[in-house]
Amino acid sequence: MVPEPLIEVVPQAPPVAALHRLWLAVSRAGGAVAFVPDSPEQEIRAAAQHAVDEVAAGRLHLLAIREGDELTGTVFLRPGPGPRVAHRAEVVRLMVDPSRQGRGRGTALLTAAVAHARALGLEQLLLSARGGTPLPAFYAARGWTAAGVWRDALHLGPDDRRDEHWFQLRL
């Protein structure tokens, strides 16, 4: 039996290099985390820098799994940016190192994000998942309600357009 990973709310932004390494590994393995496997490394590094900046500014909440000095899993909460949407947050960039997938870490991160959202007093969460992957079924199996599908919303290549599935969880 694999021990439960320690998931922590990270109050300070992690090093860009640590997030970049994880994001690059997940992207290269085909993970649906905003990039395609052959995306330029500098684009992924820039996205990691932006995420770190958003955590530092308090616009994103980061929950992470660290094993030793290595960042091996993340999920972010993006709280609603104004009074009309302050009761909700978007769950973004659920990532688990490819060598550690299939051991319940994604579910553990998602569960921790929900618990953190409740602790913040939020009432609902929203997330999107790339069509043509197991992700829509993953979220549905964990109690998230399908809220809609945006047809052909994602252009992954010249002949690869995917739907974006939106899910909601009332807390």
C-alpha positions, 0 to 999 in steps of 0.5 A, spaced: 500 500 500 502 506 498 502 511 503 498 517 503 502 523 500 502 529 504 498 535 501 500 542 503 497 549 502 503 553 499 503 560 502 509 562 498 510 561 491 514 555 489 521 556 485 519 557 478 524 551 476 520 546 480 513 548 477 516 548 470 519 541 471 513 538 473 509 542 468 514 540 463 514 532 465 506 532 465 505 536 458 511 531 455 507 525 457 500 528 454 497 531 460 491 536 459 495 542 462 494 547 457 500 545 452 501 539 447 507 534 448 511 538 443 510 545 446 516 549 446 519 549 453 520 556 454 512 557 453 511 552 459 517 556 463 513 562 462 506 559 464 510 557 470 513 563 472 506 567 471 503 561 476 508 563 481 507 570 480 499 569 481 501 565 487 505 571 490 500 576 488 495 572 492 490 571 486 492 563 486 492 558 492 497 553 491 496 546 494 502 541 492 505 534 494 512 535 495 517 528 496 523 530 498 525 537 495 521 535 489 514 538 487 510 532 484 503 534 484 499 541 484 492 543 484 491 551 484 484 555 486 483 561 483 478 565 487 472 569 484 475 576 482 470 580 484 464 581 489 459 578 484 463 571 484 467 571 490 463 565 493 466 561 488 473 559 485 476 555 479 480 549 480 486 549 475 492 545 473 491 539 477 498 535 475 501 529 478 508 527 476 507 522 470 512 517 474 507 517 480 500 517 476 495 511 478 496 511 485 491 516 487 495 522 488 490 526 483 484 524 487 488 526 493 489 533 490 482 534 488 479 532 495 484 537 498 482 543 494 475 542 495 477 542 503 481 548 502 475 551 498 470 550 504 475 552 509 475 559 505 468 559 506 467 558 498 460 555 496 462 552 489 467 550 485 468 550 477 473 546 473 474 544 465 477 538 462 479 537 455 475 532 451 478 526 448 481 524 455 479 520 461 478 527 465 471 528 464 469 521 467 474 522 472 471 528 475 464 526 474 466 519 478 468 524 484 461 527 484 462 533 480 456 535 476 457 537 468 455 544 467 456 544 459 460 543 453 464 548 449 464 544 442 471 545 439 473 550 444 481 547 444 485 547 438 491 542 439 493 542 432 491 543 425 486 537 425 485 536 432 480 540 436 477 538 442 471 540 446 472 543 453 467 540 458 465 544 464 464 541 471 461 544 478 461 542 485 457 545 490 460 546 497 
